[in-house]
């Protein structure tokens, strides 16, 4: 056995060789595959749909209310969770059955890269993790370098239309907007995914609105009808899975955001 420290600073005792993993978040599943240990996943959530191989792994329920009996029956060496709110609900049950719980909670793109690297160390798959990261890092640097040449743009990310949810303080997407040369107009709003009133929203005046593309989020909220973004036709969509999961595909989202904000730079 060995003792490692997770993203909450908790000391977690794990086997030196980890063969059976349960993931309780789609982003965690993607990061495990990115680190080269996808073949060791024995359980994932019903929302874990990427990469394609994740669809055939046993399902243990949804992210916030997984089936404890199913997880225990899978005999995992470790259960990976993505937030503190998850861990409070069921850590005691799992640890009571001798199952370790490890929290990974990336807040920025750099944290995502670090998470993939950490998984490589945990699972002994450092070679694959190290092959992946340079490409992600170089693509990120290219976007940041390009953004430095362009003026900053006021951006709002609309997570849902009704009720109106966006990103706030602590959300990893603020980091992406900044790297792409934008300024999140809700970066200082309390909580990571706040609900906005119509009055608050209409005063934000975003120049660009990015919709997390889902069936019920196809248009900007009515509160933005007089915003520069709507008046100038600068409303865009990004696949909801790519923009909502702190995994390697966030670099795809970063590149898309940069093109939305500064189309003239993307042509250079």
C-alpha positions as CSV (number, residue, x, y, z in Angstrom):
1,X,0.0,0.0,0.0
2,X,1.0,3.7,-0.4
3,X,-0.4,6.9,0.9
4,X,-1.2,9.7,-1.5
5,X,-2.8,13.2,-1.2
6,X,-5.9,14.0,-3.2
7,X,-7.1,17.5,-4.4
8,X,-8.8,18.2,-1.1
9,X,-5.6,17.5,0.8
10,X,-6.9,14.2,2.2
11,X,-4.5,11.4,2.8
12,X,-5.7,8.3,0.9
13,X,-4.3,4.8,1.2
14,X,-4.1,3.0,-2.1
15,X,-2.6,-0.2,-3.5
16,X,0.7,0.2,-5.3
17,X,-1.0,-1.5,-8.3
18,X,-4.5,-0.3,-9.0
19,X,-6.5,-2.7,-11.2
20,X,-10.1,-1.8,-10.6
21,X,-11.4,1.8,-10.8
22,X,-14.9,3.3,-10.4
23,X,-15.4,6.8,-11.7
24,X,-18.3,8.9,-10.5
25,X,-18.0,11.8,-13.0
26,X,-17.8,12.0,-16.8
27,X,-14.8,14.3,-16.7
28,X,-13.0,11.9,-14.4
29,X,-13.7,9.0,-16.8
30,X,-12.3,11.0,-19.7
31,X,-9.2,11.8,-17.7
32,X,-8.6,8.2,-16.7
33,X,-8.8,7.2,-20.4
34,X,-6.5,10.1,-21.3
35,X,-4.0,8.8,-18.7
36,X,-4.0,5.4,-20.3
37,X,-5.9,3.5,-17.7
38,X,-9.4,3.3,-19.3
39,X,-9.1,-0.5,-19.4
40,X,-9.1,-0.6,-15.6
41,X,-12.5,1.1,-15.2
42,X,-15.0,-1.4,-13.9
43,X,-17.8,1.1,-13.2
44,X,-18.9,4.6,-14.4
45,X,-21.9,6.8,-14.2
46,X,-24.8,6.8,-16.7
47,X,-23.5,10.2,-18.0
48,X,-20.1,8.8,-18.9
49,X,-20.3,8.6,-22.7
50,X,-16.8,9.5,-23.9
51,X,-14.7,8.0,-25.2
52,X,-16.8,5.4,-27.0
53,X,-15.4,2.6,-24.8
54,X,-17.0,4.2,-21.7
55,X,-20.4,3.4,-23.0
56,X,-19.8,-0.4,-22.5
57,X,-18.6,-0.2,-18.9
58,X,-20.9,-1.2,-16.1
59,X,-23.1,1.7,-14.9
60,X,-23.3,2.6,-11.2
61,X,-26.1,5.3,-11.3
62,X,-25.8,9.0,-11.8
63,X,-23.1,11.4,-10.4
64,X,-24.8,12.6,-7.3
65,X,-26.7,9.5,-6.2
66,X,-24.7,6.4,-7.3
67,X,-25.8,2.9,-6.2
68,X,-23.6,2.0,-3.3
69,X,-24.5,-1.7,-3.5
70,X,-23.4,-1.9,-7.1
71,X,-20.1,-0.1,-6.4
72,X,-19.3,-2.3,-3.5
73,X,-20.1,-5.4,-5.6
74,X,-17.6,-4.3,-8.2
75,X,-14.8,-4.5,-5.6
76,X,-12.9,-1.4,-6.8
77,X,-9.4,-0.5,-5.5
78,X,-10.4,3.1,-5.7
79,X,-13.5,5.3,-6.4
80,X,-12.7,8.6,-8.1
81,X,-15.0,11.5,-7.4
82,X,-14.9,15.1,-8.7
83,X,-16.2,17.3,-5.9
84,X,-16.4,17.7,-2.2
85,X,-20.2,17.6,-2.3
86,X,-20.0,14.0,-3.7
87,X,-17.6,12.8,-1.1
88,X,-19.6,13.9,1.9
89,X,-22.6,11.8,0.9
90,X,-21.1,8.4,0.7
91,X,-17.4,8.2,1.7
92,X,-18.3,6.6,5.0
93,X,-20.2,3.8,3.3
94,X,-17.4,3.1,0.9
95,X,-14.6,3.3,3.4
96,X,-16.6,1.1,5.7
97,X,-16.3,-1.5,3.0
98,X,-12.6,-1.0,2.6
99,X,-12.9,1.0,-0.6
100,X,-10.6,4.1,-1.0
101,X,-12.1,7.4,-2.2
102,X,-9.9,9.9,-4.1
103,X,-11.1,13.4,-5.0
104,X,-9.9,15.1,-8.1
105,X,-11.1,18.7,-8.4
106,X,-9.4,20.7,-11.2
107,X,-10.2,24.5,-11.3
108,X,-8.2,25.5,-14.3
109,X,-6.8,24.1,-17.5
110,X,-3.4,23.7,-15.8
111,X,-5.2,21.7,-13.1
112,X,-6.7,19.4,-15.8
113,X,-3.2,18.7,-17.2
114,X,-2.0,18.0,-13.7
115,X,-4.9,15.7,-13.1
116,X,-4.0,13.6,-16.1
117,X,-0.4,13.5,-15.0
118,X,-1.3,12.5,-11.5
119,X,-3.5,9.7,-12.8
120,X,-0.5,8.5,-14.8
121,X,1.5,8.3,-11.6
122,X,-1.4,6.6,-9.7
123,X,-2.0,3.9,-12.3
124,X,1.6,3.4,-13.5
125,X,0.7,4.7,-17.0
126,X,3.1,7.7,-17.0
127,X,4.3,7.1,-20.6
128,X,0.8,7.6,-22.2
129,X,0.0,10.6,-20.0
130,X,3.4,12.2,-20.9
131,X,2.8,11.6,-24.6
132,X,-0.6,13.3,-24.5
133,X,0.2,16.4,-22.5
134,X,2.8,18.2,-24.7
135,X,0.2,18.4,-27.5
136,X,-2.5,19.8,-25.2
137,X,0.0,22.3,-23.7
138,X,1.3,23.5,-27.1
139,X,-2.2,24.1,-28.4
140,X,-3.1,26.0,-25.3
141,X,0.0,28.2,-25.6
142,X,-0.8,28.9,-29.2
143,X,-4.3,30.2,-28.3
144,X,-2.8,32.4,-25.4
145,X,-0.2,33.9,-27.7
146,X,-2.7,34.7,-30.3
147,X,-5.1,36.2,-27.7
148,X,-2.4,38.6,-26.6
149,X,-2.6,40.4,-29.9
150,X,-6.3,41.0,-29.7
151,X,-8.5,43.3,-27.6
152,X,-10.3,41.8,-24.7
153,X,-14.0,40.9,-25.2
154,X,-16.8,40.8,-22.6
155,X,-18.1,37.2,-22.5
156,X,-21.1,35.5,-20.9
157,X,-21.5,31.7,-20.9
158,X,-25.2,30.7,-20.6
159,X,-25.4,27.2,-19.0
160,X,-29.2,27.2,-19.2
161,X,-31.8,29.6,-20.6
162,X,-34.7,29.1,-18.1
163,X,-33.9,29.4,-15.3
164,X,-30.9,31.4,-16.3
165,X,-27.7,29.8,-15.0
166,X,-24.2,31.0,-15.9
167,X,-20.7,30.5,-14.5
168,X,-19.4,32.4,-11.5
169,X,-16.5,32.6,-9.1
170,X,-14.5,29.3,-9.0
171,X,-15.8,27.9,-12.3
172,X,-13.0,26.5,-14.5
173,X,-14.5,28.1,-17.6
174,X,-13.4,31.5,-16.4
175,X,-9.8,30.4,-17.0
176,X,-10.7,29.4,-20.6
177,X,-12.3,32.7,-21.3
178,X,-9.3,34.6,-20.0
179,X,-6.9,32.4,-22.0
180,X,-8.9,33.0,-25.2
181,X,-8.6,36.7,-24.8
182,X,-12.0,37.4,-23.1
183,X,-13.3,38.7,-19.9
184,X,-16.1,36.8,-18.1
185,X,-18.8,39.3,-17.1
186,X,-19.8,36.9,-14.3
187,X,-16.4,35.9,-13.0
188,X,-17.0,37.6,-9.6
189,X,-20.5,36.3,-9.0
190,X,-20.7,34.1,-5.9
191,X,-20.8,30.3,-6.4
192,X,-19.5,28.4,-9.4
193,X,-22.8,28.1,-11.3
194,X,-25.1,31.0,-10.1
195,X,-28.7,31.6,-11.1
196,X,-29.2,35.1,-12.4
197,X,-32.2,37.4,-12.1
198,X,-33.4,39.1,-15.3
199,X,-32.4,42.5,-13.8
200,X,-28.8,41.4,-13.0
201,X,-28.5,39.7,-16.4
202,X,-29.7,42.7,-18.4
203,X,-27.1,45.0,-16.8
204,X,-24.1,42.8,-17.8
205,X,-24.0,43.9,-21.5
206,X,-21.9,41.0,-22.9
207,X,-20.3,41.4,-26.3
208,X,-20.3,37.7,-26.9
209,X,-22.7,35.0,-25.5
210,X,-21.7,31.4,-25.6
211,X,-24.4,28.8,-25.2
212,X,-23.7,25.4,-23.7
213,X,-25.5,23.5,-26.5
214,X,-28.4,21.5,-25.2
215,X,-32.1,21.0,-26.2
216,X,-33.3,23.7,-23.7
217,X,-30.5,26.1,-24.3
218,X,-30.7,27.1,-28.0
219,X,-31.3,30.9,-27.6
220,X,-30.0,33.6,-25.2
221,X,-32.3,34.4,-22.3
222,X,-34.8,37.2,-23.0
223,X,-32.8,39.4,-20.6
224,X,-30.0,39.8,-23.2
225,X,-32.2,41.0,-26.1
226,X,-30.7,44.4,-26.0
227,X,-27.1,43.3,-25.3
228,X,-24.3,44.0,-27.8
229,X,-23.9,40.3,-28.3
230,X,-27.5,39.8,-29.5
231,X,-27.6,43.1,-31.5
232,X,-24.4,42.2,-33.3
233,X,-25.2,38.6,-33.9
234,X,-22.4,37.3,-31.7
235,X,-24.1,34.4,-30.1
236,X,-22.4,31.0,-30.4
237,X,-22.8,27.4,-29.3
238,X,-20.4,24.8,-28.0
239,X,-21.2,21.2,-27.3
240,X,-22.4,20.9,-23.7
241,X,-20.2,17.9,-22.8
242,X,-17.0,19.5,-24.1
243,X,-17.6,22.8,-22.3
244,X,-18.8,21.4,-19.0
245,X,-16.2,18.7,-18.3
246,X,-12.8,19.6,-17.0
247,X,-10.9,17.1,-19.1
248,X,-8.6,17.1,-22.2
249,X,-11.4,18.2,-24.5
250,X,-11.4,21.6,-22.8
251,X,-8.6,22.5,-25.1
252,X,-11.1,22.0,-28.0
253,X,-13.4,24.3,-26.2
254,X,-10.6,26.8,-25.7
255,X,-9.8,26.9,-29.4
256,X,-13.5,27.3,-30.3
257,X,-13.9,30.2,-27.9
258,X,-10.8,31.9,-29.3
259,X,-12.3,31.7,-32.8
260,X,-15.6,33.2,-31.6
261,X,-13.9,36.1,-29.8
262,X,-11.2,36.9,-32.4
263,X,-12.1,35.4,-35.8
264,X,-9.6,37.7,-37.5
265,X,-6.8,36.0,-35.5
266,X,-7.9,32.5,-36.4
267,X,-7.4,33.3,-40.1
268,X,-3.8,34.3,-39.6
